[in-house]
């Protein structure tokens, strides 16, 4: 049986309107093993954390999705895809002054066209899953 986690974070999860949350590889590895996950799409903020997770779980097939905070960011070798975050209204940042990406901008469209064929592009569209916070559509 295949057991797939389709949205796991490792490294740092930028907090948007709150503080960034550490997502250590050791914690992710423990979760994956405890739940007998065979395949995982992992959104990672830094290469060292992703490499550590792979070393801790050599039996798992990983789809490495590099978290992209700006279209000027260099892509790591051997990734299967990228994760993009929209600007989601005001106050969202990635640990720097950037407010995220405007998916409809010319810059993002050109960036996407430059990616290798068949690369996974994961869009984050919802906003917070919290019942107290709303997606970008409601923030405007």
KOLKOL-161227 format. One record per residue (C-alpha): residue number from 1; residue in one letter; z, x, y. Coordinates in nm, 3 decimals. Layout:
# residues N
REC seq type      c3      c1      c2
REC NUM    A       Z       X       Y
...
# end
This chain:
# residues 140
REC seq type      c3      c1      c2
REC   1    X   0.000   0.000   0.000
REC   2    X  -0.080   0.118   0.351
REC   3    X   0.204   0.084   0.597
REC   4    X   0.079   0.138   0.952
REC   5    X   0.272   0.178   1.275
REC   6    X   0.012   0.115   1.544
REC   7    X   0.217   0.209   1.851
REC   8    X   0.477   0.483   1.826
REC   9    X   0.585   0.718   2.106
REC  10    X   0.692   1.080   2.085
REC  11    X   0.789   1.319   2.365
REC  12    X   0.880   1.123   2.677
REC  13    X   0.816   0.757   2.746
REC  14    X   0.775   0.734   3.120
REC  15    X   0.994   0.458   3.247
REC  16    X   0.769   0.296   3.499
REC  17    X   1.026   0.127   3.716
REC  18    X   1.320   0.291   3.533
REC  19    X   1.413   0.638   3.414
REC  20    X   1.197   0.815   3.153
REC  21    X   1.323   0.777   2.797
REC  22    X   1.326   1.071   2.556
REC  23    X   1.143   1.000   2.230
REC  24    X   1.227   1.299   2.012
REC  25    X   1.010   1.386   1.712
REC  26    X   1.319   1.395   1.489
REC  27    X   1.397   1.030   1.568
REC  28    X   1.038   0.922   1.513
REC  29    X   1.027   1.111   1.182
REC  30    X   1.347   0.943   1.063
REC  31    X   1.206   0.600   1.154
REC  32    X   0.873   0.667   0.980
REC  33    X   1.040   0.790   0.662
REC  34    X   1.300   0.512   0.652
REC  35    X   1.024   0.251   0.678
REC  36    X   0.788   0.429   0.437
REC  37    X   0.511   0.439   0.698
REC  38    X   0.191   0.595   0.561
REC  39    X  -0.021   0.595   0.880
REC  40    X   0.080   0.604   1.246
REC  41    X  -0.093   0.588   1.584
REC  42    X   0.126   0.810   1.797
REC  43    X   0.114   0.812   2.177
REC  44    X   0.247   1.149   2.278
REC  45    X   0.334   1.296   2.614
REC  46    X   0.336   1.664   2.517
REC  47    X   0.167   1.862   2.243
REC  48    X   0.485   2.037   2.121
REC  49    X   0.647   1.702   2.034
REC  50    X   0.338   1.584   1.847
REC  51    X   0.315   1.911   1.654
REC  52    X   0.683   1.885   1.562
REC  53    X   0.635   1.531   1.430
REC  54    X   0.339   1.640   1.215
REC  55    X   0.545   1.928   1.074
REC  56    X   0.835   1.692   0.994
REC  57    X   0.609   1.436   0.820
REC  58    X   0.320   1.617   0.649
REC  59    X   0.268   1.324   0.411
REC  60    X   0.179   1.081   0.692
REC  61    X  -0.173   1.035   0.830
REC  62    X  -0.143   1.054   1.208
REC  63    X  -0.383   0.930   1.473
REC  64    X  -0.290   1.141   1.772
REC  65    X  -0.329   0.953   2.101
REC  66    X  -0.266   1.174   2.402
REC  67    X  -0.099   0.988   2.689
REC  68    X  -0.328   1.028   2.988
REC  69    X  -0.166   0.999   3.329
REC  70    X  -0.473   1.100   3.531
REC  71    X  -0.843   1.155   3.479
REC  72    X  -0.804   1.522   3.573
REC  73    X  -0.578   1.587   3.273
REC  74    X  -0.711   1.822   3.005
REC  75    X  -0.749   1.675   2.659
REC  76    X  -0.587   1.850   2.365
REC  77    X  -0.797   1.965   2.072
REC  78    X  -0.797   1.759   1.750
REC  79    X  -0.686   1.430   1.905
REC  80    X  -0.828   1.104   1.777
REC  81    X  -0.783   0.922   2.102
REC  82    X  -0.602   0.863   2.427
REC  83    X  -0.356   0.614   2.567
REC  84    X  -0.411   0.486   2.919
REC  85    X  -0.163   0.305   3.142
REC  86    X  -0.274   0.084   3.427
REC  87    X  -0.104   0.098   3.763
REC  88    X   0.066  -0.234   3.670
REC  89    X   0.153  -0.329   4.022
REC  90    X   0.387  -0.129   4.240
REC  91    X   0.652   0.119   4.140
REC  92    X   0.504   0.246   3.814
REC  93    X   0.475   0.621   3.780
REC  94    X   0.439   0.889   3.514
REC  95    X   0.702   1.130   3.634
REC  96    X   0.482   1.231   3.925
REC  97    X   0.336   1.061   4.230
REC  98    X   0.055   0.893   4.038
REC  99    X   0.095   0.518   4.006
REC 100    X  -0.110   0.495   3.689
REC 101    X  -0.476   0.421   3.642
REC 102    X  -0.698   0.147   3.779
REC 103    X  -0.906   0.060   3.472
REC 104    X  -1.185  -0.079   3.690
REC 105    X  -1.217   0.226   3.912
REC 106    X  -1.531   0.436   3.918
REC 107    X  -1.320   0.742   3.836
REC 108    X  -1.178   0.589   3.515
REC 109    X  -1.517   0.454   3.408
REC 110    X  -1.672   0.802   3.448
REC 111    X  -1.382   0.959   3.259
REC 112    X  -1.428   0.717   2.969
REC 113    X  -1.801   0.790   2.954
REC 114    X  -1.722   1.161   2.922
REC 115    X  -1.512   1.115   2.608
REC 116    X  -1.650   1.204   2.265
REC 117    X  -1.812   0.921   2.072
REC 118    X  -1.579   0.718   1.848
REC 119    X  -1.264   0.829   2.031
REC 120    X  -0.986   0.569   2.023
REC 121    X  -0.899   0.443   2.371
REC 122    X  -0.574   0.248   2.375
REC 123    X  -0.520   0.042   2.689
REC 124    X  -0.172  -0.068   2.787
REC 125    X  -0.222  -0.406   2.947
REC 126    X   0.098  -0.605   2.904
REC 127    X   0.357  -0.455   3.127
REC 128    X   0.713  -0.466   3.007
REC 129    X   0.802  -0.667   2.701
REC 130    X   1.128  -0.755   2.874
REC 131    X   1.179  -1.121   2.948
REC 132    X   1.309  -1.017   3.289
REC 133    X   0.995  -0.827   3.393
REC 134    X   0.635  -0.936   3.417
REC 135    X   0.293  -0.781   3.375
REC 136    X   0.081  -0.654   3.662
REC 137    X  -0.073  -0.996   3.711
REC 138    X   0.265  -1.128   3.821
REC 139    X   0.360  -0.819   4.023
REC 140    X   0.087  -0.868   4.279
# end
